[in-house]
């Protein structure tokens, strides 16, 4: 037991050292102090609805949101592609890699032909409602490649990869496929210090985040603004991200999120309201938070690489 504890302790030290060095290296490359508090304010779920797209575009242009990620299988993705092409030099859109379709009456399926990925779909041909662990890993890789390739074909040049609902973080096999996609397509991936150091080194991951922050239903009940104020004030030196969902509380979003109040229509409107507010901008300045983007990180570690 002492030997196991010692191994775990040593591994934790090694990982901490790796992260500190990586964060200092990133800060230096961005021209920031080694102890800078770097933050990505990131809007998930672009493509799910017109309301989601419009609010997210507005939040990045007028608010404090500086990054977003796109769900390629969703119905409104063409609108995102059009925006990305017309803002080719400024947008920061990654890919929110999708293996699930969680809403009650609003569904999507794989980018791949459904006969190629049978373990990923339900009896109607849609993704499963929740993250499914009993899926074929070869089919997962094929579908992820299809999503990434489709983004490039539509003119979306992704700045990073992350995982919708964390479905790719369930077990080591799926994590390895996820990290492999970053390695193959030369893209940064969202990972934290909870990932095994061995995998971080195996897939030559360049950046490990200090914190990934997202409000939970319990925290939402205690006040959305209160959570974000405390989160920003409590940021540690290094790179962190706050994951949000910006949309308008209109009939479209109410229909999409019916019977699903968590991360629902009203919640997304409040995310939009806070991160487009003056009080948010002033708090970021007061706390000396440096807003950075995945686009900047990609340019640091994968300069001028475009595989398509």
Secondary structure, DSSP 8 states (H G I E B T S, - for coil): -HHHHHHHHHHHHHHHHHHHHHHHHHHHHTT--TT-EEEEEEEEEETS-HHHHHHHHHHHHHSS--EEEE-TTSTTHHHHHHHHHHTTTT--EEEEE-----SSS-----SS-GGG-GGGB-TTSSB-SS--SSS-HHHHHHHHHHHHHHHHHTT---SEEEEGGGGGGSSHHHHHHHHHHHHHHT-EE--BTTS-HHHHHHTT----BSEEE---HHHHHT-HHHHHHHHHHT--SEEEEEEE-----SHHHHHHTTT--TT-HHHHHHHHHHHTSHHHHHHHHHTTEEE--HHHHHHHHSTT----
